[in-house]
């Protein structure tokens, strides 16, 4: 999968801004940033994972999450953050790097 360097740079710059605000608001408390990838291409996720070491990504469409899991490294930790239909629960349960379900 190819990552556009200009897009990767833009994403990393945006992430740095968010991380700075998060760190300031956390006031020393431990926090976890979950980058929500709703409707974003797998290339964007890969760019943040490779270039900025982002590990936790959230998705709120089960079908999209299932597709992205097959395309992206298993070192990612996925968070399902949407309404979960019973027909998709079994499919999500088979994702080895599914970190949590918040439905």
C-alpha positions in Angstrom: 0.0 0.0 0.0 1.4 3.4 -1.0 1.4 6.4 1.3 1.5 9.9 -0.2 4.4 11.7 1.6 2.6 15.1 1.5 -0.5 13.6 3.0 1.5 11.8 5.7 3.2 15.1 6.6 -0.2 16.9 6.8 -1.6 14.2 9.0 1.4 14.1 11.3 1.3 17.9 11.7 -2.4 17.7 12.6 -1.7 14.9 15.1 1.1 17.0 16.7 -1.4 19.8 17.3 -4.0 17.5 18.8 -1.4 15.7 21.0 -0.2 19.0 22.4 -3.7 20.1 23.4 -4.4 16.6 24.8 -1.2 16.7 26.9 -2.0 20.1 28.2 -5.6 19.1 29.2 -4.4 15.8 30.8 -2.3 17.7 33.3 -0.1 14.7 33.9 -2.8 12.1 34.0 -2.4 9.1 31.7 -4.5 9.3 28.6 -4.9 7.2 25.4 -5.5 8.9 22.0 -7.7 6.9 19.7 -7.6 8.2 16.2 -11.0 7.7 14.6 -10.7 6.6 11.0 -14.3 6.8 10.0 -14.6 6.9 6.3 -10.8 7.6 5.9 -8.7 5.5 3.6 -6.4 2.8 4.9 -3.5 4.8 3.5 -4.1 7.6 6.1 -4.1 5.0 8.9 -0.9 3.5 7.6 0.7 6.9 7.4 -0.1 7.7 11.0 1.0 4.3 12.2 4.3 4.4 10.3 5.3 8.0 10.6 3.8 8.9 14.0 3.6 5.6 15.8 -0.2 5.8 16.3 -1.4 2.4 17.4 -5.0 2.9 18.6 -7.6 3.5 15.9 -11.4 3.7 16.2 -13.9 2.7 13.6 -17.7 2.9 13.8 -18.7 0.9 10.8 -18.2 -2.9 11.3 -17.9 -3.6 7.6 -15.2 -0.9 7.1 -13.3 -2.1 10.1 -13.3 -5.7 8.8 -12.0 -4.5 5.5 -9.3 -2.3 7.0 -8.1 -5.2 9.3 -7.2 -7.2 6.3 -5.2 -4.3 4.7 -3.3 -3.0 7.7 -0.6 -4.3 10.0 -1.7 -6.5 13.0 0.3 -4.1 15.3 -2.7 -1.7 15.2 -5.2 -1.9 18.1 -8.8 -1.4 16.9 -11.6 0.1 18.8 -15.1 -0.4 17.6 -17.1 2.7 18.6 -20.4 2.4 16.9 -23.8 0.8 17.2 -23.2 -2.9 16.8 -25.7 -5.0 14.9 -26.0 -8.6 16.0 -25.1 -9.8 12.6 -21.7 -8.2 12.8 -20.8 -9.2 16.4 -19.4 -12.6 15.4 -17.3 -11.1 12.7 -15.8 -8.5 15.0 -15.1 -11.3 17.6 -12.7 -12.9 15.1 -10.5 -9.8 14.8 -7.3 -10.7 16.8 -6.2 -7.1 17.3 -9.6 -5.8 18.4 -8.8 -3.8 21.5 -12.3 -2.9 22.7 -15.9 -2.6 21.7 -17.8 0.6 22.8 -21.3 0.2 21.5 
